[in-house]
């Protein structure tokens, strides 16, 4: 599947993986369930959004990105985007500038790194399973 999600409550971590060409419909199929798992966790949950295997980003990225922020559970911690794609990096800069204000008191932090190893270092995890 082009969009997959792993949730590890013991690590307080959700890993989204986007591969090849994916659609917003595929993302939304997972988002409700993932948000529910985060909400009921009772603690902060960090997210890694792995875009390293994604080819093209779907249309209306800013609109759907804003929806993700507005509908995100209050207990999301760090959100780390992983990828070295120039378009993804440009989106990340615009996203953090435009949608940071939509957080409405949420404690979300956004980061952009080039590799999964960098993401795990940012989370303070030296040993990880991928």
C-alpha positions in Angstrom: 0.0 0.0 0.0 1.2 3.5 -0.8 0.3 4.8 2.7 1.1 2.6 5.8 1.2 3.4 9.5 2.9 1.8 12.4 1.9 2.7 16.0 4.2 1.7 18.9 2.7 2.7 22.2 5.7 1.5 24.1 7.9 4.1 22.2 5.1 6.6 22.1 5.6 6.8 18.4 3.6 6.8 15.1 5.4 6.2 11.8 3.6 7.2 8.6 5.2 5.8 5.4 4.3 7.2 2.0 5.5 5.2 -1.0 5.3 5.8 -4.7 2.3 7.7 -5.9 -0.3 8.0 -3.1 -3.6 9.8 -2.8 -5.4 11.8 -0.1 -8.1 9.2 0.1 -5.4 6.6 1.1 -4.2 9.0 3.8 -7.7 9.8 5.2 -8.4 6.0 5.4 -5.7 5.8 8.0 -5.9 9.2 9.7 -9.1 8.7 11.8 -7.9 5.5 13.3 -4.4 6.9 14.0 -5.8 10.0 15.6 -8.0 7.9 17.8 -5.1 5.8 19.0 -3.1 8.9 19.8 -6.0 10.5 21.6 -6.6 7.6 23.9 -2.9 7.0 24.6 -3.0 9.3 27.6 0.5 10.6 27.0 2.4 12.6 24.3 2.9 10.7 21.0 5.6 11.7 18.5 5.2 11.2 14.7 7.7 10.4 12.0 6.4 11.1 8.5 8.6 9.1 6.1 8.4 10.6 2.6 11.7 9.1 1.4 10.0 6.6 -0.9 7.3 9.0 -2.1 7.4 10.1 -5.7 5.1 13.0 -6.3 3.1 14.9 -3.7 -0.7 14.9 -4.4 -2.5 18.1 -5.4 -3.9 20.5 -2.8 -1.1 19.8 -0.3 -1.5 23.0 1.7 -5.3 22.4 2.1 -4.9 18.9 3.3 -1.9 19.8 5.4 -3.9 22.4 7.2 -6.7 19.9 7.8 -4.1 17.6 9.4 -3.1 20.3 11.8 -6.6 21.4 12.7 -7.7 17.8 13.3 -4.6 16.6 15.1 -5.0 15.3 18.7 -3.8 17.7 21.4 -1.2 15.2 22.7 1.0 15.0 19.5 4.6 15.9 20.3 7.3 16.2 17.7 6.3 15.7 14.1 9.3 14.9 12.0 9.1 14.9 8.2 11.8 12.7 6.6 12.9 13.3 3.0 15.4 15.1 0.9 13.1 16.0 -2.0 13.4 19.7 -2.9 9.6 20.1 -3.3 9.0 18.5 0.0 11.5 20.8 1.8 9.8 23.8 0.2 6.4 22.6 1.3 7.7 22.1 4.8 9.0 25.7 5.0 5.6 27.1 3.8 3.7 24.7 6.0 5.4 25.6 9.2 5.0 29.3 8.5 1.4 29.2 7.4 -0.1 26.5 9.7 1.9 27.0 12.8 -0.7 29.5 13.9 -3.5 26.9 13.5 -2.2 24.8 16.4 -4.5 26.6 18.9 -2.4 25.9 22.0 -1.3 22.5 20.9 2.3 21.6 21.8 3.3 20.3 18.4 6.9 20.8 17.1 7.8 20.4 13.5 11.2 19.2 12.1 12.5 18.3 8.7 15.4 15.8 8.3 16.9 13.9 5.4 17.0 10.3 6.9 15.2 8.1 9.3 18.4 7.8 11.4 18.3 11.6 11.8 14.7 11.4 12.9 15.5 8.8 15.6 18.4 10.9 16.8 16.1 13.9 17.1 13.7 11.7 19.2 16.6 10.6 21.4 16.5 7.0 20.3 19.9 5.5 19.5 18.5 2.0 18.8 15.5 1.6 16.6 13.7 -0.9 14.4 12.7 0.1 10.9 
